[in-house]
Amino acid sequence: MHLGHLPLLGLFLLPAIAPALAWAADPAAASACSIQLSTDGRLFYAKVSAKMTPATDIREELTEVARPLVMDGSMSRASARTAAEAAGECLKLLK
């Protein structure tokens, strides 16, 4: 195998990986976003962000956090929905 063409190979691979690099997580922006959330939104953000991975389904995780609070009457369904939607926008910045 001739390794002289290895740098040239990098030029062909760069366009393929560039979109992935552009969509990298931005924890600082996510944190700044979370500060503006309601109390309920910050609760959701804190619980879900603690276990975020690139493969996390944000909606599923938010539902898992919100459902028990709604079911036990700690939070109304409308309030949970509003808070989860806002927290979800901030959580997207962590992916």
C-alpha positions in Angstrom: 0.0 0.0 0.0 1.3 3.4 -1.0 0.9 5.9 1.8 1.7 9.0 -0.3 -1.9 9.5 -1.1 -3.0 9.5 2.6 -3.3 13.3 2.9 -5.4 13.3 -0.3 -7.8 10.8 1.3 -8.3 13.3 4.1 -9.5 15.9 1.6 -12.2 13.5 0.4 -13.3 12.5 3.9 -13.5 16.1 5.2 -16.8 16.9 3.5 -18.3 13.7 4.8 -17.5 14.5 8.5 -17.9 18.3 8.4 -21.7 18.2 9.0 -21.1 16.1 12.1 -18.6 18.6 13.4 -21.0 21.5 12.8 -23.7 19.9 14.9 -21.5 19.3 17.9 -23.0 19.8 21.4 -22.8 23.3 22.9 -23.0 22.9 26.7 -22.5 26.6 27.4 -25.4 27.6 25.2 -27.5 24.8 26.7 -26.7 26.1 30.2 -27.5 29.7 29.2 -30.8 28.5 27.7 -31.7 26.6 30.9 -31.3 29.7 33.1 -34.2 31.3 31.2 -36.6 28.3 31.9 -39.4 28.3 34.4 -38.9 26.4 37.6 -40.6 23.3 36.1 -38.6 23.6 33.0 -35.3 23.8 35.0 -36.4 20.7 36.9 -36.9 18.8 33.6 -33.7 20.1 32.1 -31.7 19.1 35.2 -33.1 15.6 35.3 -32.7 14.8 31.6 -29.4 16.6 31.0 -27.8 14.5 33.7 -28.2 11.4 31.6 -27.9 12.9 28.0 -26.0 11.0 25.4 -25.9 11.6 21.6 -28.4 8.8 21.3 -30.9 10.1 23.9 -34.5 10.5 22.7 -35.2 13.9 24.3 -39.0 13.6 24.0 -39.0 10.1 25.6 -36.8 11.2 28.5 -38.9 14.3 29.2 -42.0 12.2 29.1 -40.4 9.8 31.6 -39.7 12.7 34.0 -43.0 14.5 33.5 -45.5 11.6 33.7 -45.1 10.8 37.4 -45.4 14.4 38.3 -48.6 14.8 36.4 -50.0 11.5 37.6 -49.5 12.3 41.3 -50.9 15.8 40.9 -47.7 17.7 41.5 -48.0 19.4 38.1 -50.8 20.0 35.7 -50.7 18.4 32.2 -50.6 21.8 30.5 -47.8 23.1 32.8 -45.8 19.9 32.2 -46.2 20.2 28.4 -45.1 23.8 28.3 -42.2 23.2 30.6 -41.1 20.1 28.7 -41.3 21.8 25.3 -39.1 24.7 26.6 -36.6 22.4 28.3 -36.5 20.3 25.1 -35.2 23.3 23.1 -32.4 23.7 25.6 -31.6 20.0 25.7 -31.2 19.9 21.9 -28.1 22.1 22.4 -26.5 19.2 24.3 -26.8 16.7 21.4 
